[in-house]
Amino acid sequence: VIKVVSGTLIAKSSNRLWPAWAKSLLEGCRSQSSWQKAASCRRPCGGWTRGSPTAGSPSAETGPIWPGRCCSEMTGLQPFTHLLQTQDPRRWVRPHWPLQEAWAAQSGLVFLTGYIRTGSVLLAQTQDRLISLKRINARLNVIGIPSEIISPKKVAELHPLLNVHDLVGAMHVPEDAVVSSADVALALASAASQNGVQIYDRTSVLHVMVKKGQVTGVETDKGQIECQYFVNCAGQWAYELGLSNEEPVSIPLHACEHFYLLTRPLETPLQSNTPTIVDADGRIYIRNWQGGILSGGFEKNPKPIFTEGKNQLEIQNLQEDWDHFEPLLSSLLRRMPDLETLEILKLVNCPETFTPDMRCIMGESPAVQGYFVLAGMNSAGLSFGGGAGRYLAEWMVHGYPSENIWELDLKRFGALQSSRTFLRHRVMEVMPLLYDLKVPRWDFQTGRQLRTSPLYDRLDAQGARWMEKHGFERPKYFVPPDKDLLALEQSKTFYKPDWFDIVESEVKCCKEAVCVIDMSSFTKFEITSTGDQALEILQYLFSNDLDVPVGHIVHTGMLNQGGGYENDCSIARLSKRSFFMISPTDQQVHCWAWLKKHMPEDSNLLLEDVTWKYTALNLIGPRAVDVLSELSYAPMTPDHFPSLFCKEMSVGYANGIRVMSMTHTGEPGFMLYIPIEYALHVYNEVMSVGQKYGIRNAGYYALRSLRIEKFFAFWGQDLNTLTTPLECGRESRVKLEKGMDFIGRDALLQQKQNGVYKRLTMFILDDHDTDLDLWPWWGEPIYRNGQYAGKTTSSAYSYTLERHVCLGFVHNFSEDTGEEQVVTADFINRGEYEIDIAGHRFQAKAKLYPVTSLFTHKRRKDDVELSDLHGK
């Protein structure tokens, strides 16, 4: 039984989807209240709303459905590419348009939704914007969305009223459309009612009842409802509703005022199929509205609202502010000069909610089982509602969505992102970013210095330039004293970046001497027990064998039932009953929730998050052994301290330093996990002793270059919940015969027997000019023998190979049906490959093993042959 109250879904069971996309679009049509989620189940349902079914975010009658926006770099919403496509990455799913046909097929009923295919035109005033559109166009084409790069002259033909004199090009997406949001909401509500859903208006949720970490019911102003599942889709109220629970759920979003104007019809009214215009450089969008114009935008100086929590009781328009809207109005008149004499009907000001990273929030709460969230659509609910609802429905029914949507998962955030001050400042940056040009490796500027290493000030004084990950400041690279810092900070490009030489010197030092990288942001857990409980549960949760001698380190991962990576980590066995786990920075909440979900409630078993207790220094390079030997008065050579070994040692005056012989790069060196009170002392000692060995600081850009040229895949970039160890060449990290079952084992056994349908591959660009050509960054289409075969997941310039190196998954799509087929090593090796960078294809060599390893293997083979020759 499903009921919905005040924009929330309440369910006693969720074992069937009614249509998979039904609850989707309504989140967009009425994003501030989602009783509509009940439409996803055929079982008897009931729904209650704070207002009326169509009283969502006030918008004009028609709302846009933009397939082109789903992976647009302009909007920062690339992850939604996955939300609206099928299992075949080359095809686009149109699950909700035209809705009339879908409803008729599903329910035998026909509802009008005002669907009109208009197409859209995304304008470029600069060459950088045009490059961004070309990158988007390359991605859209391979997933089956018709689009093309067009000239300003063609733009004028598509929309004669536009001034095109300042344009350098544009992208045309002919299948974009508009619908009537009110009609869609009513259509979905009517269809849901036909399938047994009960909808009750004007009923408020007071709080969600929780017992032992599980949803048990909901308290409303009309009584209690028992339930097992609850979905918070309350839009601008989602934050407050989350905090009202007996066990609060953090949902980081914040509302801003959003402005758009409506005009009376033109003298010659615009046709209903007039293309929608997105002028991101002018920060505006323009579309037809009843023969006139609807135009709004995302200004540079947005106005956040309701920070103090005094929210509206029901969605209402806010006060007009013509002074605030004036820059957008000026931009509109520059783009359409003929509008100067047109009568403006009204200026609409309504609240819209935004998230800290411009991506929507969905998924199950890490704190309360059965508590799901779908909110924070960043003014794109109608465009992305179909996919978002589909995957949330799958999540509730099956326990997981059918596509990787980690970048939308609620668990990507922690409590640290829920400060109202942080959210207020961040959304003032996020809203303009929707239309800002974002070149690769850009960083948020607000909400910074929230989590820092004890070495932050010291590294900052030495020229560290910073990036942020999960609120933690991490050094990108270190600017030498002779560099122009201001010019470097302002340099933004799709081509060779100005930090190229800086990172090259850091990489060279890692190869020839010794470097120090502060990697304190990594997630760190300790699992201990009084008996064998820790080992037993970890053996069940992890694919590798952790029953190793004390002091050994194991690279492994936590898998789900499908064999995909929920986590990729390294675990050191500190003692017989104690383990130290190191995971990616942004895995802190997700990994904790996964462990707590599967660990038994046993007072003899302890899980502790010790991320804040340790500063982590990565000593990389052949002279790291000399630095550490001198500081510890202990031999650190491989004979005395073998690879993947861990030992507590004294470094300088400090005791209890966990020293590990690994670097996450494939280069020689050590990781030092230092109790924070000793961090500054140990760092100073390392830098002092290391001077004679050529030591210097380095950052994550150097680390990225080193790890990619060694073919090291990282979780969140190359690996995700749908990637198995067998698909990325990590068979050695799986022990299928370790003597006990583990999560995902059955799936891996089946995959081992049947073969894999994708394979992580290294690509080395052949005919690419590093100085003149556009660089690959991530997400570039991969072509095999002229046919689309996948996309890149990460890339970096290899200073060792003097080539660009990309990592990406190769698929084997049937030319006849498009279905995926088994991928073998022979299939990889027999192909001719190209990487598409903004529409230009570059030849690439595919490798299943690191090139340096191949060189080493060849060198050893040559040495053996030479030795045999001398022996003869």
Secondary structure, DSSP 8 states (H G I E B T S, - for coil): -EEE-SSEEEES-----SSTTHHHHHHHHTTT--GGGGGG-SS-EEEE-SS-TT-SS---SEEEE-GGGGG-TTTT-GGGGGGGB-SSTTSB--TTTTHHHHHHHHHS-------EE--EEEEESSHHHHHHHHHHHHHHHHTT---EEE-HHHHHHH-TTS--TT-SEEEEETT-EEEEHHHHHHHHHHHHHHTTEEEE-S--EEEEEEETTEEEEEEETTEEEE-SEEEE--GGGHHHHHHTSSS------EEEEEEEEEE---SS---TT--EEEEGGGTEEEEEETTEEEEEE--SS--EE-TTS---SS-------HHHHHHHHHHHHHH-GGGGGS-EEEEEEEEEEE-TTSS-EEEE-SSSBTEEEEE--TT-HHHHHHHHHHHHHHHHHHSS-SS--GGGBGGG--GGGG-HHHHHHHHHHHHHHTTS---TT----SS-SSB--TTHHHHHHTTEEEEEETTEEEEEEE--TTS-HHHHHH---SSS-TTHHHHHHHHHHHHHS-EEEE-TTSEEEEEEESSSHHHHHHHHHBSS-----TTBEEEEEEE-TTS-EEEEEEEEEEETTEEEEEE-GGGHHHHHHHHHHHS---TTEEEEE-GGGEEEEEEESTTHHHHHHHHHTS--STTTS-SSBEEEEEETTEEEEEEES--SSSSSEEEEEEEGGGHHHHHHHHHHHHGGGT-EE--HHHHHHHHHHTT---BTTTB-TT--GGGTT-GGG--TTSSS--TTHHHHHHHHHH-BSEEEEEEEESS--TTTS----S--EEEETTEEEEEEEEEEEETTTTEEEEEEEEEEE-TTT--EE-B-HHHHHT--EEEEETTEEEEEEEESS-HHHHHHHHHHHHHHHHHHHHH-
